[in-house]
Amino acid sequence: MGLGKTIQAIAFLTNYKFIHGCKGPFLVVCPLTLVDNWLSEFKKFSPNIKCERYAGDRDVREGIQDR
């Protein structure tokens, strides 16, 4: 049974971005086992925020940084 911490964090970042005007970028650090869950929750509850998975070997991470 979850306590809603993920949704609270998503609501906070959404509020911070759209109400207070902070454009980011924001960094969410979590275990690799939860990354896919976080991405799906962002798509569901805050589809206006662009999310990137920053994981993998060095070449993959450098490709993400260049975007």
C-alpha positions in Angstrom: 0.0 0.0 0.0 1.6 3.3 -1.1 1.5 6.5 0.8 1.2 8.8 -2.3 4.7 10.2 -2.1 5.1 9.8 -5.9 1.9 11.7 -6.6 2.8 14.4 -4.1 6.2 14.9 -5.7 4.7 15.0 -9.2 2.1 17.6 -8.0 4.8 19.6 -6.4 6.9 19.7 -9.5 3.9 20.5 -11.7 2.8 23.3 -9.4 6.4 24.7 -9.2 6.6 24.7 -13.0 3.2 26.0 -14.1 2.2 28.2 -11.2 5.5 29.6 -10.0 7.1 29.6 -13.5 10.3 27.7 -12.7 11.1 26.0 -16.0 13.6 23.5 -14.6 15.1 21.1 -15.4 14.2 19.0 -12.4 16.1 15.8 -11.3 14.2 13.0 -9.6 16.6 10.4 -8.2 15.2 6.9 -7.4 16.2 3.3 -7.7 16.3 1.8 -11.2 13.5 -0.5 -10.3 11.2 2.5 -9.9 12.2 4.6 -12.9 9.6 3.1 -15.2 6.9 3.6 -12.6 7.8 7.2 -12.2 7.7 7.8 -15.9 4.3 6.2 -16.2 3.0 8.2 -13.3 4.3 11.4 -14.9 2.5 10.5 -18.1 -0.7 9.8 -16.3 -0.9 12.7 -13.8 1.2 15.5 -15.5 1.4 14.8 -19.3 2.6 18.4 -19.9 6.0 17.8 -18.2 8.6 16.2 -20.5 10.4 13.3 -18.8 13.7 11.7 -19.8 15.2 8.6 -18.4 18.9 9.4 -17.6 20.4 5.9 -17.2 22.5 3.5 -19.1 26.2 3.5 -20.1 28.2 6.6 -20.7 27.4 6.8 -24.4 23.6 6.7 -23.7 23.9 9.4 -21.0 26.0 11.7 -23.3 23.4 11.3 -26.0 20.7 12.4 -23.5 22.8 15.4 -22.4 23.1 16.6 -26.0 19.4 16.9 -26.5 
